[in-house]
Amino acid sequence: MITRARREGGEWVLDGGKRWIGLASIADIAVIWAKTDEGLRGFLVPTDTPGFTATPIQPKLSMRASVQCDIELAGVRLPENAVLPGAIGLKGPFSCLNEARYGIAWGAVGAARDCFDQALAYALARSQFDRPLAGFQLTQQKLVNWALEIQKGQLLALHLGRLKDAGRLQHHMISAAKLNNTRMAIEIAREARTVLGGNGITLEYSPLRHANNLESVRTYEGTDEVHTLILGQHITGLSAFRG
Ligand SMILES: Cc1cc2nc3c(=O)[nH]c(=O)nc-3n(C[C@H](O)[C@H](O)[C@H](O)COP(=O)(O)OP(=O)(O)OC[C@H]3O[C@@H](n4cnc5c(N)ncnc54)[C@H](O)[C@@H]3O)c2cc1C
């Protein structure tokens, strides 16, 4: 984290930046986490504040319908009350990450289900060698494997939801679901594309689009590697994040 905030004459002054900030060029308000002398703090920053710039990152091969930006904060001055009062230390950003990562565990299942539905419909409609593709054993094996993985991922997300409702959800459980369900969905998206043959590379069908977008999902809200390290630490009691 390179963004820092300091108090000056009854105001906060922010300097720094962050890459890959979703929707920053069209948002009215940015939530900025910054290091201060009092520890990590969160700030609400109107994006028209002098010194705040957001530059869209282009071109991209994933998440093309959305915009992510490089943001820069150069002497951004904010009133005292721009700071989030209850969020001090890493607890603030980590609680946001837990919510978003839990949501991704469900979202990935949705993407995989859409790929499954499209591939099944196509396999039933398209005939080769005088029978629907869905009638070939190799196609059925793909569909069955996907159905098993989707159902397992869905049950995992459902179980986490119930633990969340009961106030018993822990961050390493969310890592397991984010890692597993994103990995599951990207594999199904790539394989579902094969059932569509050449048509699978057109924009008419969603699996390749999902596969490309899931490359981003795999990276944001904790990469595969970072969630693996979180789980490795939980299992062994040893942190492998450094060295
Ligand atoms: C489409 C998109 C939207 C995003 N939206 C937002 C957003 O709205 N807000 C926001 O703050 N961020 C956002 N991000 C940023 C995202 O969270 C980061 O890209 C992600 O955390 C990875 O950081 P990095 O790109 O700096 O990669 P790096 O940290 O440079 O990592 C590169 C590779 O090295 C691996 N690696 C890093 N450290 C270790 C280690 N200790 N051991 C083993 N491997 C390691 C990583 O897993 C990865 O595979 C977004 C990114 C994308 C692509």
The ligand as a Tripos MOL2 file, in Angstrom:
@<TRIPOS>MOLECULE
LIG
   53    58     1     0     0
SMALL
NO_CHARGES

@<TRIPOS>ATOM
      1 C1        -10.5230   -6.7620  -13.6830 C.3       1 LIG1
      2 C2         -9.8750   -6.3890  -12.3780 C.ar      1 LIG1
      3 C3        -10.6160   -5.6380  -11.4550 C.ar      1 LIG1
      4 C4        -10.0250   -5.2430  -10.2410 C.ar      1 LIG1
      5 N1        -10.7420   -4.4340   -9.3940 N.ar      1 LIG1
      6 C5        -10.1230   -3.9310   -8.2870 C.ar      1 LIG1
      7 C6        -10.7860   -2.9620   -7.4630 C.ar      1 LIG1
      8 O1        -11.9250   -2.5600   -7.7320 O.2       1 LIG1
      9 N2        -10.1330   -2.4890   -6.3810 N.ar      1 LIG1
     10 C7         -8.8720   -2.8940   -6.0590 C.ar      1 LIG1
     11 O2         -8.3270   -2.4240   -5.0560 O.2       1 LIG1
     12 N3         -8.2160   -3.8010   -6.8250 N.ar      1 LIG1
     13 C8         -8.8030   -4.3210   -7.9250 C.ar      1 LIG1
     14 N4         -8.1380   -5.2380   -8.7250 N.ar      1 LIG1
     15 C9         -6.7430   -5.5740   -8.3770 C.3       1 LIG1
     16 C10        -6.5390   -7.0120   -7.9580 C.3       1 LIG1
     17 O3         -7.0110   -7.2210   -6.6540 O.3       1 LIG1
     18 C11        -5.0200   -7.3130   -8.1000 C.3       1 LIG1
     19 O4         -4.7080   -7.3110   -9.4860 O.3       1 LIG1
     20 C12        -4.6470   -8.6210   -7.4510 C.3       1 LIG1
     21 O5         -4.7190   -8.5200   -6.0370 O.3       1 LIG1
     22 C13        -3.2250   -9.0580   -7.8290 C.3       1 LIG1
     23 O6         -2.3260   -8.0310   -7.5800 O.3       1 LIG1
     24 P1         -1.3060   -7.6040   -8.7320 P.3       1 LIG1
     25 O7         -2.0380   -7.4110  -10.0050 O.co2     1 LIG1
     26 O8         -0.5060   -6.4810   -8.1830 O.co2     1 LIG1
     27 O9         -0.3890   -8.8880   -8.9500 O.3       1 LIG1
     28 P2          0.9560   -9.2510   -8.1690 P.3       1 LIG1
     29 O10         0.7700   -9.0350   -6.6980 O.co2     1 LIG1
     30 O11         2.1070   -8.5900   -8.8460 O.co2     1 LIG1
     31 O12         1.0120  -10.8060   -8.4210 O.3       1 LIG1
     32 C14         1.4310  -11.3910   -9.6450 C.3       1 LIG1
     33 C15         1.4260  -12.9110   -9.4670 C.3       1 LIG1
     34 O13         2.3140  -13.2660   -8.3830 O.3       1 LIG1
     35 C16         1.6140  -14.0320   -7.4200 C.3       1 LIG1
     36 N5          2.1170  -13.7460   -6.0690 N.ar      1 LIG1
     37 C17         2.1480  -12.5430   -5.4280 C.ar      1 LIG1
     38 N6          2.6370  -12.6920   -4.1920 N.ar      1 LIG1
     39 C18         2.9280  -14.0240   -4.0590 C.ar      1 LIG1
     40 C19         3.4560  -14.8270   -3.0030 C.ar      1 LIG1
     41 N7          3.7750  -14.2850   -1.8180 N.pl3     1 LIG1
     42 N8          3.6270  -16.1530   -3.2310 N.ar      1 LIG1
     43 C20         3.2910  -16.7040   -4.4140 C.ar      1 LIG1
     44 N9          2.7790  -16.0160   -5.4450 N.ar      1 LIG1
     45 C21         2.6030  -14.6930   -5.2620 C.ar      1 LIG1
     46 C22         0.1640  -13.5940   -7.5620 C.3       1 LIG1
     47 O14        -0.7210  -14.5710   -7.0360 O.3       1 LIG1
     48 C23         0.0510  -13.4630   -9.0700 C.3       1 LIG1
     49 O15        -0.1420  -14.7290   -9.6570 O.3       1 LIG1
     50 C24        -8.7120   -5.6620   -9.9280 C.ar      1 LIG1
     51 C25        -7.9930   -6.4420  -10.8540 C.ar      1 LIG1
     52 C26        -8.5570   -6.7970  -12.0520 C.ar      1 LIG1
     53 C27        -7.7520   -7.6180  -13.0350 C.3       1 LIG1
@<TRIPOS>BOND
     1     1     2 1
     2     2     3 ar
     3     2    52 ar
     4     3     4 ar
     5     4     5 ar
     6     4    50 ar
     7     5     6 ar
     8     6     7 ar
     9     6    13 1
    10     7     8 2
    11     7     9 ar
    12     9    10 ar
    13    10    11 2
    14    10    12 ar
    15    12    13 ar
    16    13    14 ar
    17    14    15 1
    18    14    50 ar
    19    15    16 1
    20    16    17 1
    21    16    18 1
    22    18    19 1
    23    18    20 1
    24    20    21 1
    25    20    22 1
    26    22    23 1
    27    23    24 1
    28    24    25 2
    29    24    26 1
    30    24    27 1
    31    27    28 1
    32    28    29 2
    33    28    30 1
    34    28    31 1
    35    31    32 1
    36    32    33 1
    37    33    34 1
    38    33    48 1
    39    34    35 1
    40    35    36 1
    41    35    46 1
    42    36    37 ar
    43    36    45 ar
    44    37    38 ar
    45    38    39 ar
    46    39    40 ar
    47    39    45 ar
    48    40    41 1
    49    40    42 ar
    50    42    43 ar
    51    43    44 ar
    52    44    45 ar
    53    46    47 1
    54    46    48 1
    55    48    49 1
    56    50    51 ar
    57    51    52 ar
    58    52    53 1
@<TRIPOS>SUBSTRUCTURE
     1 LIG1         1 GROUP 0 **** ****
